[in-house]
Amino acid sequence: MSGTSPATPPRSNPFVRYFSDFQVLRETRSEYWGVQFVNMLDCIAFFSILTIAVVLLSEDFGFSDERAGYVVTLYGATTTICLFFSGTVTDWLGIRISLYVAMIGQLITRLAVVVLALNPDIPNRDTLVWIAFFTMAPFVAMVQTVFQAANKRFTTSRSRGAGFNLWYLFMNIGAAAAGYLIDIVRRFMGLENAHIFSYGVFAAIACMVITFLMIRREEQLLGEGETLPEPDLNKPKPRNPFQIAGAVLRESVFWRFLALASLLVGVRAVFLYMHILWPKFWLRVIGPEALIGTLSSINPVLVIFGLILIIPLLQRFNVYSMLVYGAMISAMSLFVLAIPSWGYQTYVISICALIVLTIGEVVWSPRLNEYTAAIAPEGQEGTYLGLSMVPYFLAKTTVSLLSGHMLTRWVPEFPEGEPILADRLAAGEIPFWDSPSALWIILGAFALAGPIIGVIFRRWFTKGAKWAKTTAAGH
C-alpha cells in the first residue's frame, strides 16, 4: 500500500510545521540563546518555589494554613505591583546589568529562606521569612521584564514571533521540570523542603555565569535590509501614562473590555489554586507521600504538546468563541476535581481535572491577547492589557488571602496522631458539604459563571471588534 500512497508534504504535519517555524531563529546571536537558558533555569526555580511555598511555611516554619496564605499573598501582590515599575528600571539599567541585579537579589533571598528553614533556633525567624519573601518579589518581577525586553532586542522583526513562541515553550519546559524537582528532593532524596530553594540558589549562580559568557551586546538585532527608524522630529509630544489612562477610561469600549476581563478572573484564578490550594489538598487527601510535584508538572507538559498539536488547528475559529468556550472548559476542571475521592483515587481524578484544565487553557488563554487587540482602539492595546490586570490583581489578592481559610474549612489538617483527612473521607466521616468536593464546586461555579455571561452578552462584548481577516466569523 505504501507504494501507491502519495508522499505527505513535510509541512502538512503539525509537529513538523510547528518546529520548522523556528528555523528563522538561526539568524539570532548567542545573546538570544543565553536568555533562553536563563529563562528555563529560572522558571524551574520560580515554579518549584511557588508550588512548595505554602507547604514549606507550614511544615518547616509551623505556620497555620491562614498564616502561610498571608505570606504568599504578600509575595504575589508585591511581585505584581513591582511589574508595573520594573520595566522602567530594566530600560535604565540595561538587560545585562538588570539580569545581574535580579539574580543577585534572588540568590540572597532564596539563600535566606534556606538558612532560616534549616536553623529553627534563629531568633525571630518567623518574621525574617516574611521579610525574605517580600524582598524576593521585586527581583522576580525584574526577571520577567528582562525576558520581554531581551526577546525583542535579540530577535529581528522576521524572527520575533518565533522568538517569543520559543521563549513560551522554554518557560513551560521549566515549569514541568519544576514539578519533578519537587518530588526528587522530597520523595526520592528524602531532603527538606528548603533544598528546593537551594536549587534556586544554584540556578541564580548559573544564570549569572550564562549572562557573563553569552550576553555581551545589547544593541537591537537587525535582519537583512532592516534599519532602526529615524526619530521623527515633527512627531507630537507623546501623552504621559495618566493622560492615556484618562482617555481610555472615558471610552465605552474599555468598560466592555474590563467587564469581560472581570468575568474571566474566576477562570484565571484556577491557575492560582494549582499553587496555593492543590499541593496541600493532595498531601491531605492522597496522603503525605503524594507526588505533588509530578501532579503539578502535568499542566505544563500538556501545554507543550497542546501548543504543537492544537494551536495550528484553532486558527480557523472565531477568537471570541474560543475565548469564552475555552474558559468554560477550564472552569469545568474544578467540577471534575469535586468528584469524591481519597488516596490513590485522587491521582486519577486530579489527572483528569488537569487534562480538562489544560485543553481549555490552550484554547482560551492565547485568545485573550487577540481579543484585546481586536477590541482596543489603535495604539491603546498596551494600556488595555495593563488595566485588565487590575481586576485580576484584586481577585488574586483576595483568593490568596482566603486560601488558608478555605483549606482550614474544607481541607483541614488534623493533629498528629489522629486519622488524616484521607482516612476520614474513606470512612465516610466527613459530610459532603464539609469535604474538599464542596470547595471545588463553589470555586467551579464562580469560575463557570463568567464565561456563561460572556456567551449570553456576546454581541455587546464584541461590538466594534476588528477581527483578523483569517478568522472565520461564522463559528
Secondary structure, DSSP 8 states (H G I E B T S, - for coil): -TTTS----GGGSHHHHHHHGGGGGGGS-HHHHHHHHHHHHHHHHHHHHHHHHHHHHHHTT---HHHHHHHHHHHHHHHHHHHHHHHHHHHHH-HHHHHHHHHHHHHHHHHHHHHHHH-TTSTTHHHHHHHHHHHHHHHHHHHHHHHHHHHHHTS-TTTHHHHHHHHHHHHHHHHHHHHHHHHIIIIIS---THHHHHHHHHHHHHHHHHHHHH----S----TT-------TTS-----HHHHHHHHHT-HHHHHHHHHHHHTHHHHHHHHHHHHTHHHHHHHHT-TT--HHHHHHHHHHHHHHHHHHTHHHHTTS-HHHHHHHHHHHHHHHHHHHTS---TTHHHHHHHHHHHHHHHHHHHHHHHHHHHHHHHS-TT-HHHHHHHHHHHHHHHHHHHHHHHHHHHHHHS----TTS--HHHHHHTT-S-GGGSHHHHHHHHHHHHHHHHHHHHHTHHHHTTT----TTS-TT-
